[in-house]
C-alpha cells in the first residue's frame, strides 16, 4: 500500500523566503524611482480607486487600517498623496496628487522592467502557473478569518 506523499518543510517559511526574494527583485528596480514596492502598490491603488476612503482602500489592498495609516504617512509627506475631507465631517478621502500620478507612471515603467526580467528568469509558463496557483489558493483561503487557519 502506498503512503500518501506529504509536503516537506514549512509552507509559510517557503512562501516568505520566495516573497522576500521576489520583493527584493522588484524593490531593486522600482527603487530607482525613490519608491519601495509597497509604496508603488499603494500609489497604484489610489490612482485607480481615488479619491477613496481609507477603509475602502485598506479593504482593496487586503491590509488592516493600522498598516494602511503607517504606509500613507510617508506618501503624504512626500507630496504624492493627500488625505482630504470627505463628504461629511468625520470622513476622509485619499487622493493622488499630480506629482503622485507622475511618480506612479515613472515607477510603473521600472515595475515593467522588473516583471519582464522575472518572466525571463523563471519562464513565462512557470510565471503563469504560479499566478494561477496563487489565485486558487487565495480563493480557497478567502473565507478564513485572519489568524484562524489552524484546525
Secondary structure, DSSP 8 states (H G I E B T S, - for coil): --------S-HHHHHHHHHHHHHHHHHHHHGGGT--HHHHHHHHHHHHH-SB-HHHHHHHHT--HHHHHHHHHHHHHTTSEEEEE-SSTT-EEEEE-HHHHHHHHHHHHHHHHHHHHHHHHH-HHHHHHHHHHHHHHHHHHTTS-TT----
